[in-house]
């Protein structure tokens, strides 16, 4: 049986049901790399360029972890997943970067995914990948249709607010590390919108268990994956110029949808250091957040040097602030005006440049 | 071009330390260096009384295409009322392009616009001509500073020129005087300069790398020129320019796809320089530049196969000139050691 390796990184979190169902139906065995661990991170740091961003380094690490175990590696060249939008230059050069930097790789199935012009769909991509395994085009067509069903089911679950790791588990039977569990030490009292690329927030190693930590601090976590594609498209259309990064557009659309909804107590953006699109998209979202006072916002940036302690402290401070804000909801002054605490002492609120949530924190 | 259309042009002062500080203070921390410098330029132009910003745009996936939108938000938060006219490659949407040009030119005729564009184009080519002359002469002269002085004068004159004849005259004068300067003999090293276009072209962003290499006795050839960029991005490649051809063929098999910005051009130019028997290639890019990171990632394979040393610099406001010069000196030593040991021709024929 042919073994096909799929690295558990980057768009794995968006398309694994599709890819896995397709190759399994073709009669191949799909091997997914284990959850990120120190060895994988180290291998990635060694083989990738220093200047690359953390997710790309992890992709290198996961590829290395699979290298000796499989006959083929499925590394599609992700140019574009929707018309007139790209993902990121680094995704477009992935197969080339891997070949140049890792020796003794198994052959790559590096089909190009380019939906930027016209409405081609995954069929053309997957069928050319399938032809490397089988010559039976009927089988390919059949495999594609069940893969398509799997992906649709997956999408439905996400829109029903099933977290991505749980949904992947249900769909594929894989155990996805960091899928949360019921770690609620406190009763759920907060609702937090979490923005960030799927491959950052659902990778429990590099996100340092962010979702679970928030849950154990008494927060319900809603991510951009729970927002329907239609809503995202509608909201992102409010931008003066169409954003040409698909994932960035998703973040902007979700952020605007979250602003519109009144169910959230706070918003967190987890970005990775060195991510090009996020450096601008995150800036836009943070600036919008700063101009309004109803939704506190926190930006977390991670890279391979991040420490857990710093992250925990910031999460605790943020959730504490949200809880107190909720309790004192009715007697909050407008931004920049003095607050009279219960002891009757005037506290001047400060305007700290750079801290989007400063004025809210000061009010406690 | 703009002065020809009767618009008062406020040029921001040359990029300086203050520009960088202004830009860095207000720009997103992780944005790439050109955005920060750009923003600094805008703020300085504002101080000189500018009310409208004219800048170029793009359609991705390089971040440059979204600069204007982010900068607009930043200016809004700073309560600086400036209008922004963004010229973008008219990909299918000529209407919008026309509208943005129309908002600039008021009621002047399109024929005037065309004439102005042709003149601007001619001027860009003239600037490229004098700059490449200096790149050629600097390592060959006893007093390279003399050529730099001439260059500054020539650029001022080109800037003030209002007709093609004046431009031709300035270029001719400059070339004649500069070529007459006393030269020294001896072997030269040749280096190709590749990378992201802004850092290649803006001396302040690349910490004057061309000059430092020239003073170390290295002839620098740029992989990309201003006029090529204008042609490609604003005229959709309509004009015939003598640039790098066959980019796709040259970059394969190292980089088989367009990756935004000038990533593929960087790889192609490196292969091109290797085939021209250059002694090395220097790549410059802003820190976190996505296309150049992809290109840099595959350069080791190019070095291996084509036997050409490469050196990559990522530049931002944190870079220090001393570190850059030290690395350049080491690189030049390495190249001359290679050169001296078996001569460039021989080094290459060993492989063939």
Interface residues (C-beta under 8 A of the other chain):
Chain A: X48 X49 X51 X52 X53 X77 X79 X84 X85 X86 X87 X88 X89 X90 X92 X93 X95 X96 X97 X99 X100 X101 X112 X239 X240 X241 X243 X244 X245 X273 X274 X275 X276 X277 X278 X279 X280 X282 X283 X284 X287 X290 X291 X301
Chain B: X28 X29 X30 X31 X32 X57 X59 X60 X61 X62 X63 X65 X66 X68 X69 X70 X72 X73 X74 X77 X254 X255 X256 X257 X258 X259 X260 X261 X263 X287 X288 X289 X290 X291 X293 X294 X295 X296 X297 X298 X299 X300 X301 X314
